[in-house]
Amino acid sequence: MPLEPVFHNRVRVIDIDGTVVRKKPPEEYFTTPTVALPGAIERVNKWFANGDYIIFWTARPNEYKQRTMDILDELGFNYHELICGKPYTHKMHFYDDIPVLVVHRVMRDKGIGDHRRKR
């Protein structure tokens, strides 16, 4: 018998490098300390605590998944999933039977910590 889907008020899909941690070259992902951007941990954890479903979606390859999860955990991020292998592109198209997509652009290495919705 199929399980009933769990409804979440919001699903937040968040990039990692340059969005919640300082961007660095791939060869330094695990050789230099990873620094969370100001306010990023607090913002993500507040969303998580409010019941939002948090997905980190990164271009890092799948073989980096466990080490990346370890870093996110050490930094103190709360999240539900980490998906690796995000394609590099400037245009993504999402298709669904209901209009659910809201896109927020953040400045690289400014991140989501002080991101405010424009009114």
ChimeraX attribute file (.defattr): number of C-alpha atoms within 10 A of each C-alpha:
attribute: neighborCount
match mode: 1-to-1
recipient: residues
	/A:1	3
	/A:2	4
	/A:3	5
	/A:4	6
	/A:5	6
	/A:6	6
	/A:7	10
	/A:8	9
	/A:9	10
	/A:10	14
	/A:11	16
	/A:12	18
	/A:13	16
	/A:14	17
	/A:15	19
	/A:16	20
	/A:17	23
	/A:18	18
	/A:19	21
	/A:20	27
	/A:21	23
	/A:22	18
	/A:23	18
	/A:24	14
	/A:25	7
	/A:26	10
	/A:27	8
	/A:28	11
	/A:29	17
	/A:30	12
	/A:31	8
	/A:32	9
	/A:33	10
	/A:34	18
	/A:35	13
	/A:36	23
	/A:37	20
	/A:38	17
	/A:39	15
	/A:40	20
	/A:41	19
	/A:42	15
	/A:43	17
	/A:44	22
	/A:45	17
	/A:46	13
	/A:47	17
	/A:48	19
	/A:49	12
	/A:50	11
	/A:51	14
	/A:52	19
	/A:53	19
	/A:54	21
	/A:55	17
	/A:56	18
	/A:57	19
	/A:58	21
	/A:59	14
	/A:60	18
	/A:61	11
	/A:62	14
	/A:63	10
	/A:64	13
	/A:65	16
	/A:66	11
	/A:67	12
	/A:68	19
	/A:69	16
	/A:70	11
	/A:71	17
	/A:72	21
	/A:73	12
	/A:74	10
	/A:75	14
	/A:76	14
	/A:77	19
	/A:78	19
	/A:79	20
	/A:80	10
	/A:81	13
	/A:82	20
	/A:83	16
	/A:84	18
	/A:85	14
	/A:86	13
	/A:87	11
	/A:88	9
	/A:89	6
	/A:90	5
	/A:91	5
	/A:92	7
	/A:93	4
	/A:94	7
	/A:95	8
	/A:96	7
	/A:97	5
	/A:98	6
	/A:99	8
	/A:100	10
	/A:101	10
	/A:102	6
	/A:103	7
	/A:104	11
	/A:105	10
	/A:106	15
	/A:107	10
	/A:108	14
	/A:109	17
	/A:110	18
	/A:111	23
	/A:112	25
	/A:113	18
	/A:114	13
	/A:115	15
	/A:116	9
	/A:117	7
	/A:118	5
	/A:119	3
